[in-house]
Amino acid sequence: MNVRIKNQNIRFKITKEELSMLLEGHIIHTKVELLDKTLVISINPTGSGKVMEPKLVLDQSEAYLNLLVSSAQLQTLSDMGVNRDGLKQKTSNLSITLQVDMPEACHT
């Protein structure tokens, strides 16, 4: 998983293998060490409803950014295949994108 945070945009890029794991009901995650804290970023396939739901939880040693996504949304993403647009959602102050990353050989 590759996560990019820029301005008020968060983009989650996942591989086809990670998408398969999500479709099977598994959570995927990555960790980033930031000084004396750890940022844990995960995509959780147990979301409900029609919108992706970001959650941020802070504790003393870790911060958790959790994106809840429904199985219907994951199926839509799977049906799209490799697509630069992916799933997009805009809230009042945040834009979220979830997309399947193109294989390295296809990047030009």
VENCOR-V189275 format. One record per residue. N is the residue number from 0. OMEGA is omega in whole degrees, 0 to 359 (none if undefined). Layout:
N_OMEGA ; N_OMEGA
This chain:
0_177 ; 1_181 ; 2_179 ; 3_177 ; 4_182 ; 5_184 ; 6_180 ; 7_181 ; 8_173 ; 9_179 ; 10_177 ; 11_175 ; 12_180 ; 13_177 ; 14_176 ; 15_179 ; 16_178 ; 17_176 ; 18_177 ; 19_179 ; 20_178 ; 21_179 ; 22_177 ; 23_177 ; 24_181 ; 25_175 ; 26_173 ; 27_181 ; 28_173 ; 29_180 ; 30_176 ; 31_177 ; 32_180 ; 33_183 ; 34_181 ; 35_181 ; 36_175 ; 37_174 ; 38_178 ; 39_181 ; 40_181 ; 41_171 ; 42_186 ; 43_184 ; 44_181 ; 45_179 ; 46_176 ; 47_179 ; 48_187 ; 49_182 ; 50_172 ; 51_185 ; 52_177 ; 53_177 ; 54_177 ; 55_179 ; 56_180 ; 57_169 ; 58_188 ; 59_185 ; 60_182 ; 61_170 ; 62_183 ; 63_171 ; 64_186 ; 65_177 ; 66_177 ; 67_182 ; 68_180 ; 69_178 ; 70_178 ; 71_178 ; 72_178 ; 73_178 ; 74_176 ; 75_179 ; 76_179 ; 77_180 ; 78_178 ; 79_186 ; 80_178 ; 81_187 ; 82_182 ; 83_182 ; 84_182 ; 85_176 ; 86_180 ; 87_179 ; 88_179 ; 89_173 ; 90_182 ; 91_183 ; 92_185 ; 93_175 ; 94_182 ; 95_176 ; 96_174 ; 97_182 ; 98_174 ; 99_184 ; 100_176 ; 101_176 ; 102_183 ; 103_183 ; 104_182 ; 105_180 ; 106_176 ; 107_none
